[in-house]
């Protein structure tokens, strides 16, 4: 209840006015009553302040309760009007109620006035709150509509029918799909899932949504749509099921956005990354060239020596047919060794699309170590392998995995040699991971990576080397993540740096 009650009283009898005010004060101790007696004063009073109740005598010489009702309705104010009259017939009372009066009280029964006032005040307060709630709801709906219309995409609500028919789409559908909202909504509307979604992606979209509905999970899908002009665009959709108050699935609501430019950018980035990996392999091969040349030179020198010796013996008639076999076997053996080194080099530097196949991680580590061991030996750094015999096969690109290992070995070698660590050591280990995959760990016994450096180690082009490019760890991270794995770097308390990456188990 309000602190002070404001009542406008239409009454020409001062004595009756005093009786009415006395009846009111018994129920409402803090009340302000203003008495008026004609239409002009009534209109002026309505505009002078806010009123809680209007009490009007039925008939005054210059004014009446019927006229007061009409004037109150014209004002647009929601103020209850109660007729207080000394003599009023039942038919007249009914007519007044129909005209807009909220109740009537006879002057010889003013004891009823207090409860009537309380009821009408409560009803008026309820109406006020309802109006405020409706206004707030309308404002929220307006804001929501504005937001949806200005979003760079399409908000939608779809039914759970076989074709997930659209029940609502925002105006953004026009720019996104090329269709007007009314073309996508309704019984005879164009089917978004059956026509707008590109034919190659309809089954993919349908299966994705059906699974999300089945498990009551939100979903995200990226697919193509076809506009009426025939232009194809890539879109990203996010949505989920909505439920009624009774726990029944009623619809799907979500948002669809145009990601054509992002998709094109991702393809450009993928192409650049592919080129970057090829350049990185060539850079590594340049760094390893001296050691590899030495590794190839040894079997070639042996082949030359065996061939020259064999030629000399043949010219001297010192050997016959059976005596040639052991020497020829040595020549073939050395040729195979040289060919194996060349094959590893070609496989490593050849730029091609990833070849995902079942690979032996231990063998990939051995091959990478073989390419790197000469360079480590030249720096007088010992390289050790700790390969667990029970690691499972994984699916991946063996050459890319070798590149990761060589990049990590190169970083470790630089850390050890730059710090001039006596008896420097590099170690590569494999182990079966807890989730069934394979953990590969590369360790060095250098000074360890500073925290400030490890926090930025995977940022492209960040490097601590004067002549470095800052691409090695970035490429390692990209390759491992493309294989569905993860890579981490840490500096143990005992010194050195440990880089570990995990490759997931074969599906």
Order of alpha helices (4+ residues) and beta strands (2+ residues): beta-alpha-beta-alpha-beta-alpha-beta-alpha-beta-alpha-beta-beta-alpha-alpha-alpha-beta-beta-beta-alpha-alpha-beta-alpha-beta-beta-alpha-beta-beta-alpha-alpha-beta-beta
